[in-house]
């Protein structure tokens, strides 16, 4: 049991200390006081009294004034100077009832009462009882106070505990909700992935299944013309049939590019000379370039080659060049400049035109799928989407600056895709 | 005298076969040109032959038995050891993975993108029969 347990101290019987240098006096006092419900301790000198006071907590001290060496007054003074004992009531015991000086001195140091020897039993017990009662009352009050405090503390603890429980429940609930949400999210993710895969599968099948009959149609029409069946009356409608087929063919070609832009193989990477790829592109666009009267200049002297995927580089250049021609200004002849610049680990490809330009705020749209900014230029809205996919697929980036009415400059950073094994 | 005189085309698409025929016509081909519209039919046909065609043009995408299945059976039957027909894979969309796959078959000599044109036949002639 802990000594500093306040309740334990309170439950003990009150202790009374009797200080007198004479054995007989002490015995008498002990005998008289034994009638009360108290523990009586005795000390035969002031010094011993002070010793006892260190070890025990006393409710009352009965102190003889006339003692050798250290008298009662001096003892009382010491008692009063110690903060632990200063409030213990003292009843002085004195043999001379006319000893006014002693009594006064006694009161000066804060004594509460005094008794004249020889001790009258009734008066002694009555006075001691009064002190005990007041002490018990004090103690009771203190006890209750402590009990109240304890009760309050307990209540607070209980409340805190309940709050903690509530919080815990809330936390658990939140956790459950979060887990549910997480699970739902995972399921949605899976669902989305399934949808995407289905869509990709669909696009793949649709484009490839469409391709075969279109190739047939295109071939048949060519044979028809070759055999000389196109003449006078039907030449106009036949030309329209050919145009329509050519449009379907081109759209399908682009759709397949969109579908396959997500597939790139390391084995496809090879060292490409910009001038070679570019002249292939110019050859493919020969008719368009001639019809538009565009003049195209290129300068690949700074960065002459790059390790890249041929079909991608060709497609990137072709798409951007086609756009530069398609969106040329009606007010001036088209001027297109294609330049490469060597960066560390990549090449900057710049394609600058003096065309109609576009609003830079439309950037999102420009690179979106099936987005066209102008309805009369004949685009299908896939070109830049494909280009962006092909650039980003290989870790590059594409951007442009443009001013309506002045022209557009596309800037593409192509990383040199040197194979790991070649490094 | 043209370099190849016996050609087998395996393709389920009749309309397309018409275009192939036209390409050979443009090439002024006057040898034997046979069409089979399924891989199974083609295998049966080959099994009966004393001498194999100079060239087999094989479509990849066919229902039931496709071009790859045909190649497996072709080797299973040991045709590739007995005869030296040159096989050309034919498709409207050739993928890198297809090329890797084809490398496993020694008889496969190349790919031809659809539609087959006069130029393709000239290239085959100069490359393999020059």
Interface residues (C-beta under 8 A of the other chain):
Chain A: X208 X211 X212 X213 X215 X216 X218 X219 X220 X223 X256 X260 X263 X265 X267 X268
Chain B: X13 X15 X16 X18 X19 X22 X61 X92 X93 X95 X96 X114 X115
